[in-house]
């Protein structure tokens, strides 16, 4: 180690180490920021907090990144670039092989990349709304590219597939891989890799029902259904989830929510003491509806496999009817107070365990932990592929997604 000599008070020479800045400091900062953003959300993490985690000052961090937004962009693009590098590198290495071998090598590489970057793989998924349009477009183009990397050899193997079908199956495989970023279930790396690859193969082998022809009709969730809600409390919950989904929790205001519900801000506080209480109410209402739907599905099932199929159907119907709730839950639960966050995650855990119990009953070779990964993957498909098809509520569209969910849960 290089040292500097300095005079002590008594004139004796002492040695003081010279601290040298690590050569990978920028990468170190970016990695800490990416994990923090992924864990607790972009707005909840401060630059000083990131700096303190590394053991440097805020000004020292600004030598590498001019602001927090630059950190978000760097973290998101680095994660996306790693995904593209894994895909391109895998295909380049086996360019002379047949389509089945190319696809197999590609899926293995993408699974390995997802496991390696598990802590940050969901960053764009949840925090991408805070990116400016140009940055968001660039990163989205990476996912489109990687999806087509999967779709191209798949169509060579399965020439009966339409371009839409191949793209849907490619996107679903990426969703399955990314699903591991949304929970903390643990499994040995080798076993996790094999499990994810098997789930992806089940997706790629799936036979999708015919896609709905685009006739120009409104197939989404917009439009008035039934009678209007008159309860102010219910109106606030309905409008809040739309605004949280559109702007993000931190960029939404009580004034805006109240205005959408037709009341002033001071009146909102008669129903909800704070914005966080309103967010919690959104989640609790969704949990109650999910519990009712789950109970109804189980009450008519004839065996565990039938129960899984009916659970998937009821979850799809509920999610497509209220897609904003789904997006807000995954993106904003970290903004709740700790006790509410813990309570809601416990509720979610109990719901997942209902599915896990059924999966292990049907597929006795799986452990509970393995089944848990598959359940999270199936639920994640509803959000990811739902977004891809703009939450088309027509029965034919939901049937395609139901096929993907059951492929993951039940295997080949």
C-alpha positions in Angstrom: 0.0 0.0 0.0 1.3 3.5 -0.8 1.7 5.6 2.3 2.3 9.3 3.1 4.7 10.4 5.9 3.6 13.3 8.2 5.0 14.8 11.3 3.5 14.0 14.7 3.3 16.5 17.5 6.5 15.1 19.0 8.2 15.2 15.7 8.1 11.4 15.2 7.2 10.2 11.8 3.9 8.3 11.4 2.4 6.7 8.4 -1.1 7.4 7.1 -2.7 5.3 4.4 -3.7 7.1 1.3 -7.3 6.2 0.3 -7.6 5.5 -3.4 -10.9 5.6 -5.1 -11.9 2.1 -6.4 -11.8 1.8 -10.2 -15.3 0.3 -10.2 -16.8 3.1 -8.0 -19.4 4.1 -10.7 -20.5 0.5 -11.1 -20.7 0.0 -7.4 -22.9 3.1 -7.0 -25.1 2.0 -9.8 -25.6 -1.5 -8.4 -26.5 -0.2 -4.9 -29.0 2.3 -6.4 -30.6 -0.4 -8.7 -31.1 -2.7 -5.7 -32.5 0.1 -3.6 -34.9 1.3 -6.3 -36.0 -2.3 -7.0 -36.6 -3.0 -3.3 -38.4 0.2 -2.2 -39.1 2.3 -5.3 -37.5 5.2 -7.0 -39.1 8.0 -4.9 -38.5 6.3 -1.5 -34.7 6.2 -2.0 -32.5 9.2 -1.5 -29.1 10.0 -3.0 -27.5 10.5 0.4 -28.8 7.1 1.4 -27.2 5.4 -1.6 -23.9 7.3 -0.9 -24.0 6.3 2.8 -24.4 2.6 1.9 -21.2 2.7 -0.1 -19.4 4.8 2.5 -19.0 8.0 0.5 -20.5 11.5 0.6 -23.2 12.9 -1.5 -20.8 15.2 -3.4 -18.6 12.2 -4.1 -21.5 10.4 -5.7 -22.3 13.4 -7.9 -18.9 13.1 -9.5 -20.3 10.0 -11.2 -24.0 10.8 -11.6 -25.4 14.4 -11.8 -28.7 13.5 -10.1 -30.9 10.7 -9.0 -32.7 10.4 -12.3 -29.3 9.7 -14.0 -28.9 6.8 -11.5 -32.3 5.4 -12.5 -31.6 5.6 -16.2 -28.2 4.0 -15.7 -29.6 1.2 -13.6 -32.5 0.5 -15.9 -30.4 0.5 -19.1 -27.6 -1.6 -17.5 -30.1 -4.3 -16.6 -31.7 -4.2 -20.1 -28.3 -4.2 -21.8 -27.3 -7.3 -19.8 -30.4 -9.0 -21.0 -29.7 -8.2 -24.6 -26.0 -9.1 -24.3 -27.1 -12.5 -22.9 -29.5 -13.1 -25.8 -27.2 -11.9 -28.6 -24.1 -13.7 -27.1 -26.0 -17.0 -26.8 -27.3 -16.9 -30.4 -23.9 -15.9 -31.8 -22.3 -18.8 -30.1 -24.6 -21.4 -31.7 -25.4 -19.6 -35.0 -24.5 -22.7 -37.0 -26.9 -25.0 -35.1 -30.5 -25.9 -35.9 -33.4 -23.9 -34.5 -34.1 -26.3 -31.6 -30.6 -26.1 -30.3 -30.4 -22.4 -30.8 -33.6 -21.9 -28.8 -32.5 -24.2 -26.1 -29.1 -22.4 -25.7 -30.9 -19.0 -25.7 -33.4 -20.0 -23.0 -30.6 -21.3 -20.8 -28.6 -18.1 -21.2 -31.6 -15.9 -20.4 -32.6 -17.9 -17.4 -29.0 -17.7 -16.1 -29.0 -13.9 -16.6 -32.4 -13.6 -14.8 -31.1 -15.5 -11.8 -27.8 -13.5 -11.7 -29.7 -10.2 -11.8 -32.7 -11.2 -9.7 -32.4 -8.3 -7.3 -32.7 -5.7 -10.1 -34.5 -7.6 -12.8 -37.9 -6.0 -11.9 -36.6 -2.4 -12.0 -38.0 -1.4 -15.4 -41.1 -3.5 -14.7 -42.1 -1.3 -11.7 -40.2 1.9 -12.0 -40.2 2.4 -15.7 -43.0 4.9 -15.4 -40.6 7.5 -14.0 -38.4 7.4 -17.1 -38.7 10.1 -19.7 -40.2 9.0 -23.0 -36.9 8.7 -24.9 -35.3 6.5 -22.2 -38.4 4.4 -21.8 -38.6 3.8 -25.6 -34.9 2.8 -25.7 -35.3 0.2 -23.0 -38.6 -1.1 -24.3 -36.9 -1.7 -27.7 -34.5 -4.0 -25.9 -37.3 -6.2 -24.6 -38.9 -6.2 -28.1 -35.6 -7.3 -29.5 -35.1 -10.1 -27.0 -38.7 -11.3 -27.4 -38.0 -11.6 -31.2 -34.8 -13.5 -30.5 -37.0 -16.1 -28.9 -39.8 -15.9 -31.4 -37.6 -16.4 -34.5 -36.3 -19.9 -33.9 -39.6 -20.9 -32.3 -41.4 -20.2 -35.6 -38.8 -22.3 -37.4 -39.6 -25.2 -35.0 -43.3 -24.6 -35.1 -44.2 -23.1 -38.5 -47.9 -23.3 -37.7 -47.5 -20.4 -35.3 -48.5 -16.9 -36.4 -46.2 -14.0 -35.7 -48.6 -12.9 -33.0 -48.6 -16.3 -31.4 -44.8 -16.6 -31.5 -44.4 -13.1 -30.0 -46.9 -13.8 -27.3 -45.0 -17.0 -26.3 -41.7 -15.2 -26.4 -43.0 -12.5 -24.2 -44.4 -15.0 -21.8 -41.1 -16.8 -21.4 -39.4 -13.5 -20.4 -42.3 -12.9 -18.0 -41.7 -16.2 -16.3 -38.0 -15.4 -15.9 -38.7 -11.9 -14.6 -41.2 -13.2 -12.1 -38.5 -14.2 -9.6 -37.8 -10.5 -9.0 -41.3 -10.1 -7.4 -40.8 -12.3 -4.4 -38.2 -13.7 -2.0 -38.7 -17.4 -2.2 -35.3 -19.2 -2.2 -34.1 -22.2 -4.0 -30.7 -23.6 -4.9 -29.4 -21.9 -8.1 -29.1 -25.1 -10.1 -32.6 -26.2 -9.2 -34.1 -22.8 -9.8 -32.5 -22.7 -13.2 -33.9 -26.1 -14.1 -37.4 -25.1 -12.8 -37.5 -21.9 -14.8 -36.2 -23.5 -18.0 -38.9 -26.2 -17.7 -41.6 -23.6 -17.1 -40.4 -21.7 -20.2 -40.4 -24.9 -22.3 -44.0 -25.5 -21.2 -44.9 -22.0 -22.4 -43.1 -22.5 -25.8 -44.9 -25.8 -26.3 -48.3 -24.4 -25.5 -51.0 -24.3 -28.2 -52.8 -21.0 -27.9 -56.4 -20.6 -28.9 -56.9 -18.4 -32.0 -56.2 -14.7 -31.4 -59.2 -12.4 -31.6 -59.4 -10.5 -34.9 -58.8 -6.7 -34.4 -62.1 -5.3 -35.7 -61.5 -1.8 -34.3 -64.0 -2.2 -31.5 -63.1 -1.2 -28.0 -61.9 -4.4 -26.3 -60.4 -2.9 -23.2 -61.8 -2.0 -19.8 -63.0 1.5 -20.6 -66.6 2.4 -20.6 -69.4 2.6 -18.1 -70.7 -0.7 -16.7 -73.9 -0.7 -14.7 -75.0 2.0 -12.3 -72.6 4.7 -11.0 -71.3 4.4 -7.5 -72.7 7.1 -5.2 -70.7 6.4 -2.0 -68.0 9.1 -1.6 -65.7 6.6 0.1 -66.1 4.1 -2.8 -65.6 6.8 -5.4 -62.4 7.9 -3.7 -61.0 4.4 -3.8 -62.0 3.9 -7.5 -60.5 7.2 -8.6 -57.4 6.9 -6.4 -56.3 3.6 -8.0 -56.7 5.1 -11.5 -54.6 8.1 -10.6 -52.0 6.1 -8.7 -51.7 3.9 -11.8 -51.4 6.8 -14.2 -49.0 9.1 -12.3 -47.5 6.9 -9.6 -48.2 7.2 -5.9 -45.7 10.0 -5.2 -46.8 12.2 -8.1 -50.5 11.8 -7.2 -52.2 14.3 -4.8 -55.1 14.2 -2.5 -56.5 17.3 -4.3 -56.4 15.5 -7.7 -58.1 12.4 -6.3 -60.7 14.4 -4.5 -61.4 16.4 -7.7 -61.9 13.2 -9.7 -64.3 12.0 -7.1 -66.2 15.3 -7.1 -65.2 16.5 -3.6 -62.6 18.9 -2.2 -59.4 17.9 -0.5 -60.6 18.6 3.0 -63.5 16.3 2.5 -61.2 13.5 1.5 -59.7 13.5 4.9 -63.1 12.8 6.5 -62.8 9.3 4.9 -59.1 8.7 4.9 -56.6 10.3 7.3 -53.8 10.3 4.7 -52.8 9.3 1.2 -51.2 6.2 2.5 -54.5 5.1 4.2 -56.2 5.6 0.8 -53.6 3.4 -0.8 -54.0 0.8 1.8 -57.8 0.8 1.3 -57.3 0.2 -2.4 -55.3 -2.9 -1.6 -57.6 -4.2 1.2 -60.6 -3.9 -1.1 -58.8 -5.8 -3.9 -57.8 -8.5 -1.4 -61.4 -8.9 -0.2 -62.6 -9.3 -3.8 -59.9 -11.8 -4.5 -60.8 -13.9 -1.4 -64.4 -14.0 -2.5 -63.4 -15.1 -6.1 -61.0 -17.7 -4.7 -63.7 -19.2 -2.4 -66.2 -19.3 -5.3 -63.8 -21.1 -7.6 -62.7 -23.7 -5.0 -66.3 -24.4 -4.0 -67.2 -25.7 -7.5 -63.9 -27.6 -8.2 -63.9 -31.4 -8.6 -60.2 -32.1 -8.0 -57.0 -30.1 -7.6 -56.3 -29.7 -11.3 -59.8 -28.5 -11.9 -59.4 -26.1 -8.9 -56.2 -24.6 -10.4 -57.9 -24.1 -13.8 -60.9 -22.3 -12.1 -58.6 -20.3 -9.9 -56.7 -19.1 -12.9 -59.9 -18.2 -14.7 -61.3 -16.2 -11.7 -58.0 -14.4 -11.2 -57.9 -13.5 -14.8 -61.5 -12.2 -14.8 -61.0 -10.1 -11.7 -57.6 -8.7 -12.9 -58.8 -7.8 -16.4 -61.9 -6.1 -14.9 -59.6 -4.0 -12.7 -56.2 -3.9 -14.3 -55.2 -0.7 -12.5 -55.3 -2.4 -9.1 -53.0 -5.1 -10.4 -50.4 -2.6 -11.6 -50.6 -0.4 -8.5 -50.3 -3.4 -6.2 -47.0 -4.6 -7.7 -45.6 -1.0 -8.1 -46.7 0.8 -5.0 -46.9 -1.6 -2.0 -43.5 -0.4 -0.9 -45.0 3.0 -0.2 -47.3 1.7 2.6 -46.4 2.1 6.2 -44.4 -0.9 7.4 -47.3 -2.5 9.4 -49.8 -2.2 6.6 -47.2 -3.5 4.1 -46.6 -6.5 6.4 -50.3 -7.2 6.8 -51.0 -7.1 3.1 -48.0 -9.3 2.2 -49.3 -11.8 4.7 -52.7 -11.7 3.0 -51.0 -12.2 -0.3 -48.9 -15.1 1.0 -52.0 -16.9 2.2 -53.5 -16.5 -1.2 -50.4 -17.9 -2.9 -50.3 -20.8 -0.5 -53.8 -21.9 -1.7 -52.4 -22.2 -5.2 -49.2 -23.9 -3.9 -51.2 -26.6 -2.1 -53.0 -27.4 -5.3 -49.9 -27.4 -7.5 -48.1 -29.9 -5.2 -51.2 -32.1 -5.1 -51.2 -32.3 -8.9 -47.4 -32.4 -9.4 -46.2 -34.5 -6.5 -42.6 -34.3 -7.8 -42.4 -30.6 -6.8 -41.5 -29.2 -3.4 -43.6 -26.4 -1.9 -40.8 -23.9 -2.7 -40.7 -25.0 -6.4 -44.5 -24.7 -6.6 -44.3 -21.2 -5.1 -42.0 -20.1 -7.9 -44.5 -21.4 -10.5 -47.5 -19.7 -8.9 -45.7 -16.4 -8.9 -44.7 -16.9 -12.5 -48.3 -17.7 -13.4 -49.7 -14.6 -11.6 -47.0 -12.4 -13.1 -48.1 -13.5 -16.6 -51.5 -11.8 -16.0 -49.8 -8.4 -15.6 -47.1 -8.7 -18.3 -49.2 -10.3 -21.0 -52.2 -8.4 -19.9 -50.3 -5.2 -20.6 -49.2 -6.6 -24.0 -52.8 -7.2 -25.1 -54.1 -4.0 -23.3 -56.2 -6.1 -21.0 -58.5 -7.1 -23.7 -61.6 -8.3 -21.8 -63.0 -10.5 -24.6 -63.3 -14.1 -23.6 -61.0 -15.3 -26.5 -58.2 -13.0 -25.3 -58.5 -14.2 -21.7 -58.5 -17.9 -22.9 -55.1 -17.4 -24.5 -53.7 -16.1 -21.2 -55.4 -18.9 -19.3 -53.6 -21.4 -21.5 -50.3 -19.8 -20.6 -51.0 -19.8 -16.9 -52.0 -23.4 -16.8 -49.0 -24.4 -18.9 -46.7 -23.0 -16.2 -48.7 -24.5 -13.3 -49.4 -27.9 -14.7 -46.3 -28.4 -16.9 -46.2 -30.1 -20.3 
